[in-house]
Amino acid sequence: MATRFDNADPSEWSAAAVAHNHSQLYADVQDHFDNLDLDALTNTVLNDTAPADRLTVIRAIDDMFGHIPHWDAQDGEL
């Protein structure tokens, strides 16, 4: 079953193109991501991970987000 996106030009759906051409869609997506609680999400993922797999999951999270210091870390900590 074909959809209207099957033959779409990929550049039409870049972040910049969506922001320019589909402002309400862009605002909705932005609101969604602004409302994510990454601390809660991370805690849920780690708590639901078997201890034997936790290091692999931590590395995957680090690959996605990079080094993000804790909100109250002082200079040089973490």
Phi, psi and omega in degrees: 000121181279147175242170181291348181268346185301321183252014183287145175290123182304328181292340178292337183247020172291163180303317181295318181293319179295317179300321182281316188264338184225066189299324180290318176300315179300316180297320179296316179295316179300315178300318179301311182290327177296331183273355178290136175258095185294329176296313180294319179298315179297316179299318179297314180299313182292321179292331180269003181263135177298140181308324181294338183256358188298319181296320178297318179293318178300317178296321178294318177297317179298321178297324181285317189253344185073190181282116176239108181294154177300149186302333182249017180292140176273163178308132178089347178275151178055000000 
